[in-house]
Amino acid sequence: MGMTARLRHSALLLSCLSLSAALAAQKALPPDRSGGAGAVTLGEAKAWLHHLAGPELSGRGTGQPGFRLAADYVRDHFQKLGLEPGASGSWFQDMPWTAREPMVAESKLTFRLGDKILEIPGTRLSGSVSTALAATGQVTLLTTVETDQLEDAKLEGQVVIVALPPEVEESNARGRGRNRQFQVMRALQGKNAATVLMAQTEQVSGGLLGSSGPGRGNNAAARGRGRMPSMLSFGGEDLKALLELADLKELPAKGVHALALQAEIRVPIEEKQAPACNVVGILKGRDETLQKEFVVIGSHLDHLGRVRDTIYPGADDDGSGTTGVLAVAQMFAKNHVRPARSILFVCFCGEEMGLLGSRYFADNSPIPLESIVAELQMDMIGRDEEENAEGDKGEKAEDNRNSVHLIGTKQLAPALHELCMARNETAAFDIEWDQEGMFSRSDHANFARLGVPIAFFFTGLHRDYHQATDTPDKIHYEKLLRIATWVYDIGFELATQPGRPQIDPQLWRDYDGKGRPQPAAPLLPETKPDEPSKAAGK
């Protein structure tokens, strides 16, 4: 073993020893909640996350079919635990979200030369389309990616077919070269072509894809936000048949070529409500008075979903946090003592599109915001922080085996921060404070802006963040389950103690971006400059 290898081995050994010491420092939970803490196995956590980040759910993109399957999966888990529906009698708080889906069976591309017809069905077309296409025109073939040759081209009313050279197709397949394709599309803007189609030598894949976005079908502004430029493709044997119909043995040399063909493209669109909802379940508290107050345990259920031919599984982001919610729900439901206050479990949609699901929940809360004692958010709790595309230079995963970022607790409610730290004496994590810049990037932020005490649990970014490589085999399930148990312990304490965290008046005055004049949670009494702040929750 060389010197570098020995140093690396020594660093890993020290990391393992440090983690072993932390595990040894863990303490048993108090008797009133210890039974629930042991109610979830590693095998169950692995099974839940492997399903959430598995191929059937296709990345759980909000508005996509995989998200509905994920929402049903969480609902079924809540039902089996005996929770109650938490969204005004329903498990789902539906968010207005319009899907624009191409009607593939009724879509086709037709070429005509006299009485000769070439028809390409919608099943052999590919690309994204968010508005209905209905265009007819003479065919102009572009076999160029040199945009200056298009400056003087007369293309008004034409069906333009862009045939990319093989070397550009190869670059596209490797994730490069798309910029040249879009350069051509930009050069065609203002030419008033009837439509533009891409042709390639290989058979297309991926099929016709629609789009979706927030808003109802009768909301023109919302429809406009969700629309993307259409870029449909065909190829393979269909391109060969087109050349044969045009009496061409092969693609002509680079240039603009008017063909003696008429073309017609028809792609009708169906608009409907897409699967976009927050999944909400409630465990009622045992105390008739305090059960009207709630501790909220949250994660975001969605990820990036399917983007063209790529599926982003989102195992850590946020399959790990959602697995944490499933685990905490099971701990509470199977514990022999029910807490005095109620627990509301919610898995949000639309986080990846700008925290939309949690914003909708907070603005249309099924429970009074004033009744929320705290919101505990788990987002990316299954990995170890390491150097990544956003920075964290020099960070190594092996140095962060026992690290957790506790974010936002210092910004509003001192008592919640103190409680999290006190319960970490049992959990024994190494707490880090260097990621407060992540405060606005998860769903807790929509509770904080309305003055609800929050705590955000996060294990840091890594190389697979927002990549197709964020897969369940890379999750540290022991760490995930330890964090879920810590959140359960904190939540149980919040739901049991007589008082509740209060908002520091000065912190609220200084809070940037608050959404109301007074916080939803009660304020601490004002103190004079020479007096210490009174402890909240007393």
C-alpha positions as MATLAB code, in Angstrom:
seq = 'MGMTARLRHSALLLSCLSLSAALAAQKALPPDRSGGAGAVTLGEAKAWLHHLAGPELSGRGTGQPGFRLAADYVRDHFQKLGLEPGASGSWFQDMPWTAREPMVAESKLTFRLGDKILEIPGTRLSGSVSTALAATGQVTLLTTVETDQLEDAKLEGQVVIVALPPEVEESNARGRGRNRQFQVMRALQGKNAATVLMAQTEQVSGGLLGSSGPGRGNNAAARGRGRMPSMLSFGGEDLKALLELADLKELPAKGVHALALQAEIRVPIEEKQAPACNVVGILKGRDETLQKEFVVIGSHLDHLGRVRDTIYPGADDDGSGTTGVLAVAQMFAKNHVRPARSILFVCFCGEEMGLLGSRYFADNSPIPLESIVAELQMDMIGRDEEENAEGDKGEKAEDNRNSVHLIGTKQLAPALHELCMARNETAAFDIEWDQEGMFSRSDHANFARLGVPIAFFFTGLHRDYHQATDTPDKIHYEKLLRIATWVYDIGFELATQPGRPQIDPQLWRDYDGKGRPQPAAPLLPETKPDEPSKAAGK';
ca = [
       0.000    0.000    0.000;
       1.452    3.383   -1.048;
       1.670    6.451    1.161;
      -1.432    8.083   -0.442;
      -3.437    4.898   -0.059;
      -2.311    4.534    3.568;
      -3.368    8.120    4.318;
      -6.748    7.538    2.679;
      -7.170    4.312    4.643;
      -6.230    6.089    7.875;
      -8.750    8.888    7.200;
     -11.475    6.343    6.541;
     -10.536    4.448    9.708;
     -10.727    7.651   11.764;
     -14.115    8.417   10.207;
     -15.394    4.954   11.092;
     -14.050    5.283   14.626;
     -15.711    8.698   14.977;
     -19.023    7.276   13.767;
     -18.660    4.287   16.083;
     -18.092    6.656   18.973;
     -21.186    8.640   18.045;
     -23.270    5.474   17.831;
     -21.972    4.397   21.202;
     -22.958    7.802   22.594;
     -26.587    7.330   21.549;
     -28.995    6.977   24.433;
     -32.288    5.170   24.751;
     -35.408    7.248   24.258;
     -37.683    7.916   27.241;
     -40.085    5.055   28.065;
     -43.175    6.948   26.806;
     -41.837    6.816   23.203;
     -39.218    4.050   23.090;
     -41.652    1.455   21.721;
     -42.401    3.519   18.637;
     -38.713    4.104   17.954;
     -38.230    0.375   17.464;
     -41.287   -0.053   15.242;
     -39.440    0.457   11.931;
     -36.796   -1.881   10.533;
     -34.017   -1.109    8.083;
     -35.611   -3.605    5.722;
     -38.864   -1.627    5.707;
     -37.047    1.661    5.098;
     -35.143    0.129    2.191;
     -38.311   -1.325    0.678;
     -40.149    2.010    0.895;
     -37.339    4.007   -0.679;
     -36.583    1.453   -3.396;
     -40.225    1.672   -4.425;
     -40.375    5.477   -4.283;
     -37.219    5.788   -6.403;
     -37.965    2.747   -8.555;
     -38.734    2.636  -12.285;
     -42.497    2.273  -11.831;
     -42.782    5.747  -10.307;
     -40.572    7.330  -13.012;
     -39.078   10.017  -10.798;
     -42.361   11.241   -9.250;
     -42.593   14.381  -11.376;
     -45.475   16.616  -10.301;
     -48.235   16.317  -12.889;
     -46.843   13.045  -14.246;
     -48.418    9.574  -13.816;
     -45.564    8.462  -11.552;
     -46.474   11.140   -9.034;
     -50.013    9.784   -8.713;
     -48.603    6.309   -8.030;
     -46.330    7.791   -5.353;
     -49.220    9.692   -3.761;
     -51.314    6.522   -3.677;
     -48.411    4.651   -2.087;
     -48.101    7.195    0.740;
     -51.881    7.258    1.242;
     -51.988    3.463    1.491;
     -49.255    3.566    4.142;
     -51.142    6.159    6.167;
     -54.355    4.141    5.901;
     -52.698    0.926    7.107;
     -51.388    2.781   10.156;
     -54.887    3.918   11.080;
     -54.300    7.627   10.461;
     -57.178    9.881    9.480;
     -57.411   11.844    6.206;
     -56.029   15.319    6.873;
     -57.170   17.436    3.927;
     -60.789   18.317    4.768;
     -61.835   14.676    4.847;
     -59.552   13.562    2.020;
     -56.044   12.128    1.895;
     -55.245   14.443   -1.011;
     -55.171   18.217   -1.079;
     -55.453   18.629   -4.840;
     -53.591   21.566   -6.312;
     -54.853   23.064   -9.602;
     -52.482   21.664  -12.212;
     -53.254   21.383  -15.910;
     -51.857   18.600  -18.074;
     -51.699   19.054  -21.825;
     -51.391   15.578  -23.310;
     -51.028   14.818  -27.028;
     -53.709   12.472  -28.344;
     -51.243   10.058  -29.918;
     -53.787    7.780  -31.598;
     -55.243   10.757  -33.484;
     -51.874   12.306  -34.356;
     -50.109   11.832  -37.688;
     -47.682   13.357  -40.148;
     -48.645   13.008  -43.815;
     -46.594   13.690  -46.968;
     -48.157   13.824  -50.440;
     -46.749   13.849  -53.971;
     -49.619   13.712  -56.421;
     -51.554   10.568  -55.569;
     -48.655    9.093  -53.563;
     -49.014    9.308  -49.775;
     -46.627    8.622  -46.893;
     -48.326    8.584  -43.502;
     -46.346    8.508  -40.247;
     -48.564    7.719  -37.235;
     -48.243    9.525  -33.922;
     -46.696    6.416  -32.378;
     -43.595    7.010  -34.535;
     -43.216   10.681  -33.664;
     -41.197   11.985  -30.756;
     -40.839   15.219  -28.840;
     -42.591   17.611  -26.493;
     -45.762   19.421  -27.465;
     -47.951   21.575  -25.253;
     -50.260   23.212  -27.792;
     -52.314   21.529  -30.501;
     -50.571   21.379  -33.874;
     -52.486   21.664  -37.134;
     -50.385   22.789  -40.083;
     -50.215   22.245  -43.842;
     -47.638   23.506  -46.305;
     -45.022   22.905  -48.952;
     -41.963   21.036  -47.692;
     -38.589   22.742  -47.373;
     -35.669   20.552  -46.315;
     -32.762   22.089  -44.409;
     -29.589   20.027  -44.376;
     -27.496   22.589  -42.561;
     -26.584   23.786  -39.119;
     -24.947   26.928  -40.493;
     -27.494   29.501  -39.422;
     -26.180   32.277  -41.685;
     -27.503   30.327  -44.697;
     -31.015   30.839  -43.334;
     -30.931   34.636  -43.275;
     -32.384   35.050  -46.782;
     -34.488   31.871  -46.855;
     -38.182   32.408  -47.678;
     -39.974   29.957  -45.434;
     -43.341   31.576  -44.698;
     -46.117   28.980  -44.677;
     -43.638   26.146  -45.277;
     -43.370   22.866  -43.383;
     -39.662   22.991  -42.592;
     -37.770   19.758  -41.986;
     -34.341   20.063  -40.380;
     -32.154   17.034  -41.098;
     -29.145   17.096  -38.800;
     -25.845   15.640  -40.028;
     -24.845   12.351  -38.355;
     -22.063   14.003  -36.346;
     -24.567   16.371  -34.719;
     -26.928   13.480  -33.985;
     -24.043   11.677  -32.284;
     -23.254   14.762  -30.204;
     -26.906   15.009  -29.174;
     -26.893   11.382  -28.054;
     -23.925   12.148  -25.791;
     -25.704   15.173  -24.322;
     -23.711   17.655  -26.427;
     -24.654   19.372  -29.650;
     -28.170   20.334  -28.595;
     -27.013   23.943  -28.594;
     -26.464   23.727  -32.365;
     -29.937   22.287  -32.812;
     -31.446   25.165  -30.842;
     -29.362   27.648  -32.820;
     -31.157   26.485  -35.942;
     -34.516   26.750  -34.182;
     -33.710   30.294  -33.067;
     -32.651   31.235  -36.608;
     -36.052   30.056  -37.843;
     -37.930   32.342  -35.469;
     -39.605   35.138  -37.381;
     -39.591   33.143  -40.619;
     -43.285   32.326  -40.110;
     -42.926   28.687  -41.091;
     -46.120   26.631  -40.739;
     -44.189   24.270  -38.457;
     -40.691   22.876  -37.972;
     -39.859   19.168  -37.714;
     -36.578   17.432  -36.932;
     -35.499   14.417  -38.991;
     -32.768   11.980  -37.972;
     -31.188    8.903  -39.477;
     -31.967    6.737  -36.436;
     -35.482    5.759  -35.417;
     -36.837    8.192  -32.838;
     -37.622    7.136  -29.281;
     -39.460    8.536  -26.295;
     -42.773    9.167  -28.045;
     -44.925   12.272  -27.912;
     -44.803   14.008  -24.540;
     -47.086   16.696  -23.220;
     -46.522   19.256  -20.516;
     -48.151   20.286  -17.296;
     -48.085   23.195  -14.931;
     -49.990   24.995  -12.174;
     -53.398   26.376  -13.066;
     -56.662   25.171  -14.526;
     -57.414   24.621  -18.178;
     -59.563   27.771  -18.366;
     -56.753   29.932  -16.979;
     -55.002   31.407  -20.020;
     -52.123   32.851  -18.016;
     -51.430   29.513  -16.352;
     -51.630   27.713  -19.693;
     -49.113   30.124  -21.149;
     -46.665   29.493  -18.291;
     -46.790   25.753  -18.881;
     -46.251   25.808  -22.640;
     -42.954   24.922  -24.212;
     -41.936   25.318  -27.889;
     -42.859   22.245  -29.895;
     -39.999   20.297  -31.427;
     -41.231   17.062  -32.991;
     -38.980   14.454  -34.612;
     -39.255   11.491  -36.927;
     -36.583    9.321  -38.485;
     -35.166    5.939  -39.337;
     -37.217    4.082  -41.954;
     -39.686    6.985  -42.102;
     -36.911    9.365  -43.224;
     -35.811    6.843  -45.875;
     -39.400    6.591  -47.115;
     -39.645   10.402  -47.288;
     -36.472   10.621  -49.391;
     -37.794    7.900  -51.679;
     -41.100    9.767  -52.089;
     -39.140   12.914  -52.990;
     -37.020   10.877  -55.481;
     -33.826   11.422  -53.472;
     -31.312    8.628  -52.983;
     -29.794   10.321  -49.932;
     -29.890   13.553  -48.028;
     -28.731   16.368  -50.307;
     -25.713   18.511  -49.541;
     -25.882   21.255  -46.944;
     -28.351   23.930  -47.878;
     -31.996   24.895  -48.233;
     -33.947   22.583  -50.545;
     -37.542   23.085  -51.703;
     -39.205   19.713  -52.274;
     -42.199   19.028  -54.487;
     -44.094   17.651  -51.506;
     -47.074   18.775  -49.453;
     -47.058   17.991  -45.743;
     -49.721   18.002  -43.069;
     -49.159   17.613  -39.323;
     -51.981   16.991  -36.873;
     -51.418   16.620  -33.117;
     -54.544   17.301  -31.053;
     -54.149   18.077  -27.349;
     -56.310   17.054  -24.407;
     -56.281   19.292  -21.331;
     -57.143   17.817  -17.949;
     -56.332   18.040  -14.252;
     -52.924   16.473  -13.696;
     -51.877   14.494  -10.621;
     -50.642   17.204   -8.267;
     -51.571   16.995   -4.610;
     -50.258   17.139   -1.080;
     -50.801   13.849    0.752;
     -52.027   14.518    4.291;
     -52.690   12.202    7.243;
     -53.413   12.952   10.896;
     -52.786   11.069   14.122;
     -55.216   12.566   16.645;
     -53.766   13.507   20.021;
     -55.128   11.983   23.214;
     -55.923   15.267   24.997;
     -59.324   16.694   24.060;
     -58.030   20.250   24.230;
     -54.429   19.924   23.006;
     -55.416   17.632   20.102;
     -56.550   20.813   18.350;
     -52.865   21.775   18.075;
     -50.576   20.058   15.569;
     -46.953   19.129   15.055;
     -46.392   18.940   11.291;
     -43.899   16.368    9.925;
     -43.109   17.019    6.257;
     -41.130   16.075    3.159;
     -41.582   16.677   -0.550;
     -42.851   13.699   -2.472;
     -41.996   14.942   -5.959;
     -38.744   14.956   -7.894;
     -37.809   15.883  -11.481;
     -39.649   12.928  -13.002;
     -39.165   12.034  -16.624;
     -37.504   14.635  -18.859;
     -37.559   13.438  -22.482;
     -35.885   10.018  -22.378;
     -34.266   10.439  -18.946;
     -35.777    9.442  -15.606;
     -34.497   11.174  -12.474;
     -35.225    8.756   -9.602;
     -34.605   11.219   -6.745;
     -33.646    8.632   -4.139;
     -32.083   11.153   -1.760;
     -34.042   14.139   -3.111;
     -36.477   13.518   -1.560;
     -37.199    9.814   -1.479;
     -35.120    9.783    1.694;
     -37.205   12.479    3.407;
     -40.459   10.826    2.337;
     -39.173    7.515    3.687;
     -38.457    9.449    6.882;
     -42.085   10.637    7.020;
     -43.344    7.063    6.479;
     -41.034    5.906    9.269;
     -42.014    8.641   11.746;
     -45.697    8.022   11.026;
     -45.226    4.335   11.804;
     -43.324    5.149   14.997;
     -46.124    7.375   16.266;
     -48.896    5.010   15.190;
     -47.330    1.930   16.813;
     -46.142    3.569   20.012;
     -48.028    2.458   23.114;
     -48.512    6.063   24.271;
     -50.261    8.587   22.065;
     -49.050   12.196   22.516;
     -51.373   14.896   23.797;
     -51.259   16.999   20.635;
     -52.072   15.761   17.136;
     -49.450   14.965   14.493;
     -50.057   15.992   10.887;
     -47.976   14.188    8.257;
     -47.738   15.800    4.833;
     -45.807   14.957    1.667;
     -45.803   17.968   -0.645;
     -45.989   18.172   -4.426;
     -44.313   20.775   -6.634;
     -41.244   21.419   -4.470;
     -38.898   21.053   -7.429;
     -40.885   23.706   -9.321;
     -40.545   26.369   -6.636;
     -42.045   25.030   -3.383;
     -45.486   25.213   -4.983;
     -47.216   22.444   -3.032;
     -46.222   23.745    0.383;
     -47.119   27.289   -0.691;
     -50.565   26.028   -1.657;
     -50.878   24.150    1.647;
     -49.871   27.180    3.722;
     -52.206   29.501    1.807;
     -55.098   27.008    1.943;
     -54.303   25.189    5.147;
     -56.819   22.491    6.155;
     -56.011   23.355    9.778;
     -55.595   26.825   11.296;
     -52.022   28.013   10.914;
     -52.196   29.267   14.480;
     -52.703   25.664   15.624;
     -49.355   24.490   14.170;
     -46.842   24.139   16.992;
     -43.920   23.549   14.604;
     -43.109   22.148   11.157;
     -40.259   19.602   10.993;
     -39.007   19.123    7.427;
     -36.866   16.237    6.184;
     -35.286   16.821    2.771;
     -32.255   14.817    1.601;
     -31.418   12.896    4.769;
     -29.853    9.772    3.252;
     -26.335   10.692    2.140;
     -23.094   12.251    3.384;
     -22.137   15.717    2.219;
     -19.343   15.873   -0.345;
     -17.899   18.234   -2.937;
     -20.525   18.841   -5.613;
     -21.499   20.988   -8.582;
     -22.567   23.865   -6.316;
     -19.362   23.899   -4.297;
     -18.547   22.554   -0.837;
     -14.936   22.388   -1.988;
     -12.849   19.844   -0.180;
     -15.814   18.147    1.499;
     -15.423   14.371    1.639;
     -18.253   11.966    2.313;
     -16.142    9.892    4.690;
     -15.675   12.963    6.904;
     -19.447   13.500    7.174;
     -20.734   10.055    8.134;
     -22.294   11.411   11.334;
     -23.034   14.967   10.155;
     -26.468   16.551    9.895;
     -27.291   20.160    9.017;
     -29.923   21.650   11.328;
     -31.226   24.633    9.393;
     -33.494   27.512   10.340;
     -34.038   26.808   14.013;
     -32.129   29.929   15.043;
     -34.153   32.211   12.780;
     -37.474   32.393   14.624;
     -38.070   30.312   17.756;
     -35.220   29.889   20.284;
     -37.152   27.243   22.239;
     -37.431   24.934   19.204;
     -33.698   25.261   18.589;
     -32.958   24.428   22.213;
     -35.295   21.441   22.061;
     -33.633   20.041   18.921;
     -30.224   20.375   20.539;
     -31.401   18.818   23.795;
     -32.855   15.791   21.995;
     -29.608   15.460   20.028;
     -27.980   14.487   23.304;
     -29.845   11.240   22.699;
     -29.366   11.096   18.907;
     -25.633   12.002   19.078;
     -25.234   13.611   15.635;
     -22.493   16.052   14.695;
     -24.554   19.182   14.004;
     -23.348   21.633   11.353;
     -24.473   25.234   10.832;
     -22.821   26.155    7.514;
     -25.809   25.600    5.208;
     -28.228   28.344    6.239;
     -28.133   29.403    2.577;
     -30.328   26.356    1.945;
     -33.055   27.837    4.172;
     -35.269   29.014    1.299;
     -34.861   25.833   -0.755;
     -37.303   23.453    0.902;
     -40.926   23.438    1.979;
     -40.424   24.601    5.566;
     -39.786   28.098    4.153;
     -43.489   28.523    3.370;
     -44.326   27.908    7.019;
     -41.568   30.151    8.320;
     -42.714   33.127    6.228;
     -46.067   32.922    8.030;
     -44.492   32.717   11.466;
     -44.611   28.985   12.177;
     -41.525   27.642   14.033;
     -39.561   25.287   11.748;
     -36.637   22.897   11.768;
     -35.065   21.618    8.536;
     -33.034   18.386    8.668;
     -30.567   17.953    5.783;
     -27.417   15.879    5.255;
     -25.896   18.003    2.500;
     -25.395   18.062   -1.255;
     -23.440   15.451   -3.209;
     -22.353   14.631   -6.759;
     -25.672   12.956   -7.613;
     -27.840   15.947   -6.675;
     -30.435   16.436   -9.447;
     -28.781   13.750  -11.564;
     -30.157   10.498  -12.962;
     -27.583    8.797  -10.721;
     -29.424    9.682   -7.471;
     -30.346    6.039   -6.893;
     -31.441    4.021   -3.825;
     -28.283    1.888   -3.711;
     -26.310    4.965   -2.566;
     -28.485    5.726    0.470;
     -27.154    5.216    4.006;
     -30.262    3.642    5.486;
     -28.919    3.472    9.042;
     -28.311    7.219    9.022;
     -31.697    7.917    7.457;
     -33.481    5.892   10.126;
     -31.458    7.539   12.919;
     -32.513   10.989   11.653;
     -36.145    9.862   11.408;
     -35.938    8.633   15.010;
     -34.480   11.979   16.106;
     -37.332   13.812   14.350;
     -39.817   11.432   16.005;
     -38.287   12.176   19.410;
     -38.423   15.950   18.812;
     -41.975   15.699   17.484;
     -43.089   13.603   20.453;
     -41.623   16.147   22.861;
     -43.355   19.032   21.041;
     -46.629   17.107   21.133;
     -46.332   16.272   24.831;
     -44.810   19.235   26.684;
     -47.242   21.720   28.285;
     -46.131   24.793   26.339;
     -45.139   25.411   22.731;
     -42.298   27.278   20.984;
     -42.837   31.015   20.710;
     -41.483   33.463   18.158;
     -38.828   35.941   19.251;
     -40.214   39.445   18.465;
     -36.878   40.847   17.307;
     -36.198   37.850   15.090;
     -39.644   38.275   13.533;
     -39.050   41.988   12.911;
     -35.756   41.144   11.230;
     -37.183   38.259    9.198;
     -36.847   38.988    5.486;
     -39.784   37.901    3.337;
     -42.469   37.372    5.951;
     -45.939   36.912    4.548;
     -48.031   38.497    7.313;
     -47.618   41.268    9.906;
     -48.005   38.989   12.929;
     -46.669   35.414   13.138;
     -49.058   32.467   13.311;
     -47.315   31.236   16.475;
     -47.498   33.234   19.714;
     -44.828   35.851   20.370;
     -42.470   35.826   23.315;
     -42.976   38.761   25.708;
     -40.744   41.705   24.853;
     -37.678   42.032   27.098;
     -35.631   45.043   28.048;
     -32.096   45.221   26.614;
     -30.529   44.304   29.986;
     -32.903   41.386   30.592;
     -32.381   37.858   29.242;
     -35.128   36.471   27.016;
     -37.678   34.353   28.812;
     -37.620   30.722   27.838;
     -40.397   29.829   25.406;
     -42.885   27.125   26.132;
     -42.876   27.738   29.905;
];
